[in-house]
C-alpha cells in the first residue's frame, strides 16, 4: 500500500475532494514525511557507524523495527468504518 493512499483514508470524502490541482494538507504531510524520513535516517546511521561501529547499525534498525511494531499494535482497522457520519 502506498503512503498516499493511507493518508487519504484518514479524511472525510468532502475534505478529500478539492478542485483539480489544489494543494491540501494530505499532500503537504506526505511530502514532509518523505523529506524527514529521507534526511534524518541516513544522518543518524552514518553518525552511529562512525562513532560506535557497524554493529550499531543493526541495533538501530532493530530498535526502529520494534518501534514500528509497537505502533502497529495500537492502530485500529478502519476499512469498515463509515467516515461520512
Order of alpha helices (4+ residues) and beta strands (2+ residues): alpha-alpha-alpha-alpha
